[in-house]
Amino acid sequence: MKKSIFYHAGCPVCISAEHDIINLIGVENVEIIHLGEDRSKIEVAERAGVQSVPALITPNGNVLHINFGASMEDVKN
């Protein structure tokens, strides 16, 4: 099974969502990407349709924006 991808920026909203996602689908089923620590993934996330973080990309490529921590423009700056 292809993994989901969870993008976040490290804010409290993002960290809380990360813990919930791991509890829901299991750490073995999700790749966690902290865009504040790995800025090279920002463009990849945007191409996939991520407009704000935290966001989960499902194995089918659907982007699920969870709550609202920061826009991608905020993450880039």
C-alpha positions in Angstrom: 0.0 0.0 0.0 1.2 3.5 -0.9 1.7 5.7 2.1 -0.2 9.0 2.8 2.0 12.1 3.1 1.4 14.5 6.0 2.9 18.0 5.5 3.3 20.4 8.4 5.3 23.4 9.6 5.9 22.6 13.2 3.3 24.9 14.8 1.2 23.7 17.7 -1.8 23.1 15.3 0.4 21.0 13.0 2.0 19.0 15.8 -1.5 18.2 17.3 -2.7 17.1 13.9 0.4 15.0 13.3 -0.3 13.1 16.5 -3.9 12.5 15.6 -3.1 11.3 12.1 -0.5 8.9 13.4 -3.0 7.6 16.0 -5.7 7.2 13.3 -3.8 5.6 10.4 -0.5 4.4 12.0 3.0 5.6 11.7 3.8 2.9 9.2 1.1 4.3 6.8 2.2 7.9 6.7 5.3 9.8 5.7 5.7 12.9 7.9 7.3 16.0 6.2 8.1 19.0 8.3 8.4 21.8 5.7 10.2 24.1 8.2 13.0 21.5 8.4 13.0 20.3 4.8 12.3 23.4 2.7 13.2 21.4 -0.5 9.8 19.7 -0.2 7.7 23.0 -0.4 7.6 23.0 -4.2 6.6 19.3 -4.2 3.8 19.9 -1.7 2.5 22.9 -3.7 2.5 20.8 -7.0 0.5 18.2 -5.2 -2.1 20.8 -4.3 -1.2 21.7 -0.7 -2.3 25.3 0.0 -1.9 25.3 3.7 -0.6 23.2 6.5 -1.3 20.9 8.1 -2.4 18.8 5.1 -2.6 15.1 4.4 -2.2 13.7 0.9 -4.0 10.4 0.6 -2.6 7.5 -1.4 -5.0 8.4 -4.2 -3.6 11.9 -4.4 -6.4 13.7 -2.6 -5.3 16.7 -0.5 -7.0 17.0 2.9 -6.4 20.4 4.5 -6.7 19.9 8.2 -7.6 22.9 10.4 -5.4 25.8 9.5 -1.9 26.3 10.8 -0.2 28.4 8.1 -0.6 29.2 4.4 2.1 28.0 2.1 3.2 31.6 1.6 3.8 31.8 5.4 5.8 28.6 5.2 8.0 30.0 2.4 8.8 33.2 4.3 
